[in-house]
Every structure is written in structure tokens, then in C-alpha cells.
Amino acid sequence: QVQLVESGGGLVQPGGSLRLSCIASERLDNIDVMAWHRQAPGKQRDVVASITNGDYTIYRDSVKGRFTISRDIPNRTVYLQMNDLQPEDTALYFCYAFQKGRGYWGQGTQVSVSS
């Protein structure tokens, strides 16, 4: 079972930046896919970005060019660098791991973008 702990959320003004971190309980090269999802109040949870064990990345259209997902394998950490944040990025952000046919979620970290 993979355990995930997120950090790095907070309140930021439009145009600002945040970096989310997700520490996994297992080696990242033993996990097939790592991803960040987000869920705004009253809306469904959507994938934001994902990265495979081969470092192939996919982003949802609304964050392309602004967000970057990356892995630090020795430290078992996945990052989501978020630049030029906008109010519509406000949501609870979840780390997700897919390993051997099973998915695992972290508890989430809140990102709020407001002036």
C-alpha cells in the first residue's frame, strides 16, 4: 500500500506561484504513474498533471505552460510547480499514485487564489 503526504498549498494572489510536494512511502520507480488531481467546491475531481515511470508527462489544457510536474526519485517526492495562478485554479489538490492496478490518494492540500 502506497501512502502519500502532500504539502505546499496556501493562499496566493493572481499571477503568483506555489510548489506542491507529495512524499510517497515507496520508491517512485516502483510506482507506475504519479499524478496531481484537484477538486473545487461542488465540482468533480479532475486530473491536473501526470507523470509515468518513464517521465512521460500529460497536462490538462487549462494548465499547460503554467504548471510543471516532476519527480525527485531519491527523495520519493513528486512536485507540482504552479505559476501564473488564477482564481479558477482554486481547489483542493490531491496527490495520486497508481501501482500494480491499484490507486492511492493523499489527503489533499488547499490552494486558494484570490486578491
VMD Tcl script that builds the backbone (N, CA, C; Angstrom):
set m [mol new atoms 345]
animate dup $m
set s [atomselect $m all]
$s set {name element resname resid chain x y z} {
  {N N GLN 1 A 0.843 -1.189 0.000}
  {CA C GLN 1 A 0.000 0.000 0.000}
  {C C GLN 1 A 0.882 1.243 0.000}
  {N N VAL 2 A 0.560 2.186 -0.886}
  {CA C VAL 2 A 1.337 3.412 -1.003}
  {C C VAL 2 A 0.671 4.503 -0.174}
  {N N GLN 3 A 1.452 5.150 0.661}
  {CA C GLN 3 A 0.956 6.295 1.426}
  {C C GLN 3 A 1.543 7.567 0.850}
  {N N LEU 4 A 0.709 8.604 0.791}
  {CA C LEU 4 A 1.099 9.858 0.158}
  {C C LEU 4 A 0.797 11.019 1.099}
  {N N VAL 5 A 1.732 11.948 1.204}
  {CA C VAL 5 A 1.535 13.117 2.047}
  {C C VAL 5 A 1.855 14.369 1.231}
  {N N GLU 6 A 0.845 15.225 1.080}
  {CA C GLU 6 A 1.020 16.456 0.312}
  {C C GLU 6 A 1.349 17.631 1.223}
  {N N SER 7 A 1.987 18.628 0.643}
  {CA C SER 7 A 2.245 19.887 1.340}
  {C C SER 7 A 2.453 20.969 0.300}
  {N N GLY 8 A 2.464 22.227 0.764}
  {CA C GLY 8 A 2.793 23.335 -0.123}
  {C C GLY 8 A 1.637 24.209 -0.540}
  {N N GLY 9 A 0.421 23.847 -0.150}
  {CA C GLY 9 A -0.708 24.678 -0.512}
  {C C GLY 9 A -0.717 25.982 0.269}
  {N N GLY 10 A -1.641 26.879 -0.117}
  {CA C GLY 10 A -1.746 28.141 0.587}
  {C C GLY 10 A -2.579 29.134 -0.185}
  {N N LEU 11 A -2.543 30.365 0.291}
  {CA C LEU 11 A -3.275 31.469 -0.345}
  {C C LEU 11 A -2.286 32.321 -1.126}
  {N N VAL 12 A -2.612 32.601 -2.370}
  {CA C VAL 12 A -1.725 33.379 -3.226}
  {C C VAL 12 A -2.563 34.325 -4.083}
  {N N GLN 13 A -1.983 35.430 -4.459}
  {CA C GLN 13 A -2.669 36.379 -5.326}
  {C C GLN 13 A -2.611 35.920 -6.779}
  {N N PRO 14 A -3.558 36.368 -7.610}
  {CA C PRO 14 A -3.494 36.031 -9.041}
  {C C PRO 14 A -2.149 36.415 -9.639}
  {N N GLY 15 A -1.614 35.509 -10.454}
  {CA C GLY 15 A -0.297 35.709 -11.031}
  {C C GLY 15 A 0.830 35.138 -10.194}
  {N N GLY 16 A 0.523 34.709 -8.989}
  {CA C GLY 16 A 1.539 34.171 -8.101}
  {C C GLY 16 A 1.875 32.719 -8.389}
  {N N SER 17 A 2.790 32.174 -7.576}
  {CA C SER 17 A 3.277 30.803 -7.766}
  {C C SER 17 A 3.243 30.027 -6.463}
  {N N LEU 18 A 3.082 28.729 -6.587}
  {CA C LEU 18 A 3.203 27.799 -5.476}
  {C C LEU 18 A 3.842 26.519 -6.000}
  {N N ARG 19 A 4.509 25.803 -5.099}
  {CA C ARG 19 A 5.018 24.481 -5.443}
  {C C ARG 19 A 4.463 23.471 -4.457}
  {N N LEU 20 A 3.711 22.523 -4.980}
  {CA C LEU 20 A 3.177 21.445 -4.162}
  {C C LEU 20 A 4.166 20.281 -4.138}
  {N N SER 21 A 4.225 19.600 -2.993}
  {CA C SER 21 A 5.087 18.433 -2.843}
  {C C SER 21 A 4.248 17.250 -2.387}
  {N N CYS 22 A 4.636 16.082 -2.833}
  {CA C CYS 22 A 3.972 14.841 -2.427}
  {C C CYS 22 A 5.051 13.811 -2.143}
  {N N ILE 23 A 5.154 13.401 -0.889}
  {CA C ILE 23 A 6.128 12.391 -0.499}
  {C C ILE 23 A 5.440 11.037 -0.446}
  {N N ALA 24 A 6.035 10.068 -1.126}
  {CA C ALA 24 A 5.473 8.712 -1.180}
  {C C ALA 24 A 6.207 7.799 -0.211}
  {N N SER 25 A 5.491 6.785 0.253}
  {CA C SER 25 A 6.082 5.834 1.205}
  {C C SER 25 A 6.950 4.792 0.515}
  {N N GLU 26 A 6.879 4.745 -0.829}
  {CA C GLU 26 A 7.663 3.776 -1.575}
  {C C GLU 26 A 8.516 4.478 -2.626}
  {N N ARG 27 A 9.471 3.721 -3.164}
  {CA C ARG 27 A 10.319 4.244 -4.222}
  {C C ARG 27 A 9.463 4.634 -5.425}
  {N N LEU 28 A 9.735 5.805 -5.986}
  {CA C LEU 28 A 8.931 6.267 -7.117}
  {C C LEU 28 A 9.127 5.390 -8.347}
  {N N ASP 29 A 10.272 4.772 -8.474}
  {CA C ASP 29 A 10.492 3.921 -9.645}
  {C C ASP 29 A 9.800 2.566 -9.496}
  {N N ASN 30 A 9.099 2.365 -8.362}
  {CA C ASN 30 A 8.231 1.198 -8.203}
  {C C ASN 30 A 6.762 1.545 -8.439}
  {N N ILE 31 A 6.478 2.807 -8.745}
  {CA C ILE 31 A 5.112 3.286 -8.957}
  {C C ILE 31 A 4.929 3.599 -10.436}
  {N N ASP 32 A 3.849 3.087 -11.039}
  {CA C ASP 32 A 3.662 3.217 -12.481}
  {C C ASP 32 A 3.394 4.653 -12.914}
  {N N VAL 33 A 2.482 5.309 -12.213}
  {CA C VAL 33 A 2.086 6.673 -12.565}
  {C C VAL 33 A 1.866 7.477 -11.289}
  {N N MET 34 A 2.370 8.688 -11.275}
  {CA C MET 34 A 2.051 9.648 -10.220}
  {C C MET 34 A 1.299 10.809 -10.862}
  {N N ALA 35 A 0.354 11.363 -10.124}
  {CA C ALA 35 A -0.449 12.440 -10.704}
  {C C ALA 35 A -0.921 13.399 -9.633}
  {N N TRP 36 A -1.305 14.573 -10.083}
  {CA C TRP 36 A -1.998 15.558 -9.245}
  {C C TRP 36 A -3.405 15.733 -9.804}
  {N N HIS 37 A -4.376 15.702 -8.902}
  {CA C HIS 37 A -5.763 15.992 -9.231}
  {C C HIS 37 A -6.201 17.189 -8.400}
  {N N ARG 38 A -7.312 17.791 -8.789}
  {CA C ARG 38 A -7.867 18.864 -7.982}
  {C C ARG 38 A -9.389 18.804 -7.998}
  {N N GLN 39 A -9.960 19.315 -6.918}
  {CA C GLN 39 A -11.415 19.335 -6.797}
  {C C GLN 39 A -11.845 20.655 -6.187}
  {N N ALA 40 A -12.604 21.416 -6.952}
  {CA C ALA 40 A -13.163 22.671 -6.461}
  {C C ALA 40 A -14.516 22.387 -5.803}
  {N N PRO 41 A -14.969 23.246 -4.913}
  {CA C PRO 41 A -16.255 23.018 -4.233}
  {C C PRO 41 A -17.392 22.824 -5.232}
  {N N GLY 42 A -18.148 21.760 -5.062}
  {CA C GLY 42 A -19.289 21.491 -5.914}
  {C C GLY 42 A -18.955 20.928 -7.280}
  {N N LYS 43 A -17.678 20.629 -7.512}
  {CA C LYS 43 A -17.277 20.111 -8.829}
  {C C LYS 43 A -16.618 18.751 -8.683}
  {N N GLN 44 A -16.474 18.043 -9.785}
  {CA C GLN 44 A -15.841 16.741 -9.756}
  {C C GLN 44 A -14.333 16.893 -9.645}
  {N N ARG 45 A -13.695 15.799 -9.228}
  {CA C ARG 45 A -12.240 15.776 -9.135}
  {C C ARG 45 A -11.665 15.518 -10.525}
  {N N ASP 46 A -10.740 16.355 -10.949}
  {CA C ASP 46 A -10.147 16.258 -12.283}
  {C C ASP 46 A -8.637 16.106 -12.196}
  {N N VAL 47 A -8.071 15.387 -13.135}
  {CA C VAL 47 A -6.622 15.269 -13.196}
  {C C VAL 47 A -6.039 16.587 -13.710}
  {N N VAL 48 A -4.947 16.992 -13.101}
  {CA C VAL 48 A -4.246 18.214 -13.497}
  {C C VAL 48 A -3.016 17.875 -14.327}
  {N N ALA 49 A -2.226 16.930 -13.819}
  {CA C ALA 49 A -0.998 16.542 -14.500}
  {C C ALA 49 A -0.606 15.153 -14.019}
  {N N SER 50 A 0.068 14.416 -14.896}
  {CA C SER 50 A 0.539 13.085 -14.521}
  {C C SER 50 A 1.924 12.859 -15.094}
  {N N ILE 51 A 2.647 11.931 -14.452}
  {CA C ILE 51 A 3.987 11.582 -14.901}
  {C C ILE 51 A 4.170 10.088 -14.730}
  {N N THR 52 A 4.656 9.435 -15.776}
  {CA C THR 52 A 4.845 7.990 -15.720}
  {C C THR 52 A 6.235 7.651 -15.192}
  {N N ASN 53 A 6.468 6.356 -15.003}
  {CA C ASN 53 A 7.774 5.903 -14.539}
  {C C ASN 53 A 8.856 6.202 -15.577}
  {N N GLY 54 A 8.470 6.415 -16.815}
  {CA C GLY 54 A 9.424 6.803 -17.854}
  {C C GLY 54 A 9.498 8.302 -18.061}
  {N N ASP 55 A 8.918 9.059 -17.126}
  {CA C ASP 55 A 8.927 10.535 -17.153}
  {C C ASP 55 A 8.130 11.126 -18.305}
  {N N TYR 56 A 7.156 10.381 -18.795}
  {CA C TYR 56 A 6.232 10.949 -19.784}
  {C C TYR 56 A 5.171 11.739 -19.035}
  {N N THR 57 A 4.943 12.975 -19.456}
  {CA C THR 57 A 4.022 13.851 -18.727}
  {C C THR 57 A 2.812 14.228 -19.582}
  {N N ILE 58 A 1.699 14.416 -18.918}
  {CA C ILE 58 A 0.463 14.875 -19.560}
  {C C ILE 58 A -0.142 15.950 -18.671}
  {N N TYR 59 A -0.692 16.999 -19.301}
  {CA C TYR 59 A -1.314 18.104 -18.575}
  {C C TYR 59 A -2.706 18.366 -19.131}
  {N N ARG 60 A -3.600 18.809 -18.238}
  {CA C ARG 60 A -4.887 19.254 -18.740}
  {C C ARG 60 A -4.674 20.586 -19.461}
  {N N ASP 61 A -5.508 20.874 -20.451}
  {CA C ASP 61 A -5.273 22.027 -21.315}
  {C C ASP 61 A -5.179 23.337 -20.540}
  {N N SER 62 A -5.987 23.493 -19.521}
  {CA C SER 62 A -6.065 24.777 -18.820}
  {C C SER 62 A -4.809 25.114 -18.023}
  {N N VAL 63 A -3.914 24.145 -17.822}
  {CA C VAL 63 A -2.696 24.425 -17.042}
  {C C VAL 63 A -1.430 24.316 -17.874}
  {N N LYS 64 A -1.561 23.917 -19.127}
  {CA C LYS 64 A -0.379 23.791 -19.990}
  {C C LYS 64 A 0.365 25.122 -20.087}
  {N N GLY 65 A 1.682 25.048 -19.931}
  {CA C GLY 65 A 2.502 26.252 -19.975}
  {C C GLY 65 A 2.612 26.977 -18.651}
  {N N ARG 66 A 1.784 26.593 -17.674}
  {CA C ARG 66 A 1.827 27.232 -16.356}
  {C C ARG 66 A 2.267 26.267 -15.257}
  {N N PHE 67 A 1.880 25.017 -15.351}
  {CA C PHE 67 A 2.191 24.021 -14.334}
  {C C PHE 67 A 3.233 23.036 -14.870}
  {N N THR 68 A 4.069 22.548 -13.964}
  {CA C THR 68 A 5.059 21.539 -14.325}
  {C C THR 68 A 5.093 20.464 -13.256}
  {N N ILE 69 A 4.947 19.216 -13.677}
  {CA C ILE 69 A 5.063 18.083 -12.757}
  {C C ILE 69 A 6.452 17.464 -12.916}
  {N N SER 70 A 7.042 17.082 -11.793}
  {CA C SER 70 A 8.376 16.492 -11.852}
  {C C SER 70 A 8.551 15.507 -10.699}
  {N N ARG 71 A 9.585 14.677 -10.827}
  {CA C ARG 71 A 9.865 13.683 -9.791}
  {C C ARG 71 A 11.276 13.840 -9.246}
  {N N ASP 72 A 11.439 13.629 -7.959}
  {CA C ASP 72 A 12.743 13.540 -7.313}
  {C C ASP 72 A 12.822 12.120 -6.761}
  {N N ILE 73 A 13.384 11.227 -7.538}
  {CA C ILE 73 A 13.346 9.809 -7.169}
  {C C ILE 73 A 14.080 9.514 -5.863}
  {N N PRO 74 A 15.297 10.013 -5.646}
  {CA C PRO 74 A 15.973 9.689 -4.376}
  {C C PRO 74 A 15.186 10.110 -3.136}
  {N N ASN 75 A 14.426 11.205 -3.242}
  {CA C ASN 75 A 13.668 11.701 -2.088}
  {C C ASN 75 A 12.205 11.270 -2.119}
  {N N ARG 76 A 11.840 10.402 -3.072}
  {CA C ARG 76 A 10.479 9.848 -3.165}
  {C C ARG 76 A 9.436 10.963 -3.214}
  {N N THR 77 A 9.734 12.041 -3.899}
  {CA C THR 77 A 8.857 13.214 -3.917}
  {C C THR 77 A 8.454 13.588 -5.340}
  {N N VAL 78 A 7.192 13.910 -5.498}
  {CA C VAL 78 A 6.671 14.448 -6.756}
  {C C VAL 78 A 6.255 15.891 -6.506}
  {N N TYR 79 A 6.593 16.756 -7.435}
  {CA C TYR 79 A 6.297 18.171 -7.299}
  {C C TYR 79 A 5.293 18.616 -8.358}
  {N N LEU 80 A 4.563 19.670 -8.018}
  {CA C LEU 80 A 3.759 20.375 -8.994}
  {C C LEU 80 A 4.085 21.855 -8.848}
  {N N GLN 81 A 4.880 22.363 -9.780}
  {CA C GLN 81 A 5.194 23.784 -9.798}
  {C C GLN 81 A 4.078 24.504 -10.528}
  {N N MET 82 A 3.459 25.463 -9.864}
  {CA C MET 82 A 2.315 26.174 -10.425}
  {C C MET 82 A 2.652 27.649 -10.530}
  {N N ASN 83 A 2.683 28.148 -11.735}
  {CA C ASN 83 A 2.982 29.568 -11.990}
  {C C ASN 83 A 1.763 30.256 -12.584}
  {N N ASP 84 A 1.754 31.571 -12.487}
  {CA C ASP 84 A 0.660 32.375 -13.038}
  {C C ASP 84 A -0.697 31.829 -12.577}
  {N N LEU 85 A -0.816 31.617 -11.289}
  {CA C LEU 85 A -2.054 31.066 -10.742}
  {C C LEU 85 A -3.216 32.036 -10.919}
  {N N GLN 86 A -4.380 31.478 -11.173}
  {CA C GLN 86 A -5.594 32.256 -11.407}
  {C C GLN 86 A -6.696 31.783 -10.450}
  {N N PRO 87 A -7.701 32.623 -10.213}
  {CA C PRO 87 A -8.775 32.227 -9.290}
  {C C PRO 87 A -9.411 30.881 -9.644}
  {N N GLU 88 A -9.470 30.539 -10.901}
  {CA C GLU 88 A -10.075 29.269 -11.295}
  {C C GLU 88 A -9.210 28.065 -10.938}
  {N N ASP 89 A -7.986 28.299 -10.480}
  {CA C ASP 89 A -7.128 27.217 -10.008}
  {C C ASP 89 A -7.409 26.876 -8.547}
  {N N THR 90 A -8.244 27.661 -7.904}
  {CA C THR 90 A -8.588 27.401 -6.505}
  {C C THR 90 A -9.268 26.048 -6.367}
  {N N ALA 91 A -8.702 25.203 -5.510}
  {CA C ALA 91 A -9.231 23.842 -5.323}
  {C C ALA 91 A -8.426 23.131 -4.249}
  {N N LEU 92 A -8.928 21.972 -3.868}
  {CA C LEU 92 A -8.163 21.055 -3.029}
  {C C LEU 92 A -7.378 20.145 -3.977}
  {N N TYR 93 A -6.064 20.136 -3.812}
  {CA C TYR 93 A -5.193 19.390 -4.711}
  {C C TYR 93 A -4.776 18.084 -4.048}
  {N N PHE 94 A -4.927 16.979 -4.789}
  {CA C PHE 94 A -4.636 15.649 -4.279}
  {C C PHE 94 A -3.499 15.012 -5.077}
  {N N CYS 95 A -2.644 14.341 -4.362}
  {CA C CYS 95 A -1.616 13.513 -4.978}
  {C C CYS 95 A -2.213 12.117 -5.182}
  {N N TYR 96 A -1.845 11.485 -6.286}
  {CA C TYR 96 A -2.385 10.166 -6.639}
  {C C TYR 96 A -1.256 9.284 -7.157}
  {N N ALA 97 A -1.287 8.023 -6.740}
  {CA C ALA 97 A -0.311 7.046 -7.212}
  {C C ALA 97 A -1.049 5.828 -7.761}
  {N N PHE 98 A -0.568 5.323 -8.903}
  {CA C PHE 98 A -1.141 4.112 -9.492}
  {C C PHE 98 A -0.043 3.066 -9.561}
  {N N GLN 99 A -0.269 1.956 -8.854}
  {CA C GLN 99 A 0.755 0.918 -8.774}
  {C C GLN 99 A 0.102 -0.449 -8.847}
  {N N LYS 100 A 0.526 -1.244 -9.797}
  {CA C LYS 100 A 0.075 -2.641 -9.911}
  {C C LYS 100 A -1.450 -2.744 -9.887}
  {N N GLY 101 A -2.111 -1.871 -10.651}
  {CA C GLY 101 A -3.553 -1.958 -10.794}
  {C C GLY 101 A -4.369 -1.304 -9.701}
  {N N ARG 102 A -3.721 -0.650 -8.767}
  {CA C ARG 102 A -4.449 -0.006 -7.669}
  {C C ARG 102 A -4.083 1.464 -7.580}
  {N N GLY 103 A -5.068 2.272 -7.166}
  {CA C GLY 103 A -4.843 3.686 -6.999}
  {C C GLY 103 A -4.839 4.087 -5.545}
  {N N TYR 104 A -4.024 5.079 -5.220}
  {CA C TYR 104 A -3.880 5.561 -3.849}
  {C C TYR 104 A -3.939 7.086 -3.856}
  {N N TRP 105 A -4.575 7.632 -2.823}
  {CA C TRP 105 A -4.751 9.075 -2.717}
  {C C TRP 105 A -4.119 9.617 -1.446}
  {N N GLY 106 A -3.651 10.854 -1.555}
  {CA C GLY 106 A -3.261 11.585 -0.366}
  {C C GLY 106 A -4.477 12.304 0.206}
  {N N GLN 107 A -4.243 13.055 1.280}
  {CA C GLN 107 A -5.346 13.735 1.958}
  {C C GLN 107 A -5.695 15.080 1.327}
  {N N GLY 108 A -4.817 15.619 0.538}
  {CA C GLY 108 A -5.092 16.873 -0.146}
  {C C GLY 108 A -4.458 18.079 0.528}
  {N N THR 109 A -4.185 19.090 -0.281}
  {CA C THR 109 A -3.678 20.364 0.217}
  {C C THR 109 A -4.432 21.482 -0.518}
  {N N GLN 110 A -4.873 22.472 0.253}
  {CA C GLN 110 A -5.727 23.518 -0.303}
  {C C GLN 110 A -4.899 24.594 -1.002}
  {N N VAL 111 A -5.320 24.950 -2.204}
  {CA C VAL 111 A -4.743 26.071 -2.944}
  {C C VAL 111 A -5.858 27.087 -3.183}
  {N N SER 112 A -5.633 28.305 -2.729}
  {CA C SER 112 A -6.613 29.375 -2.906}
  {C C SER 112 A -5.939 30.546 -3.600}
  {N N VAL 113 A -6.574 31.023 -4.663}
  {CA C VAL 113 A -6.035 32.139 -5.439}
  {C C VAL 113 A -7.047 33.283 -5.393}
  {N N SER 114 A -6.650 34.355 -4.738}
  {CA C SER 114 A -7.567 35.474 -4.551}
  {C C SER 114 A -6.803 36.754 -4.289}
  {N N SER 115 A -7.365 37.865 -4.736}
  {CA C SER 115 A -6.756 39.158 -4.453}
  {C C SER 115 A -7.357 39.762 -3.188}
}
mol reanalyze $m
mol bondsrecalc $m
mol representation Tube
mol addrep $m
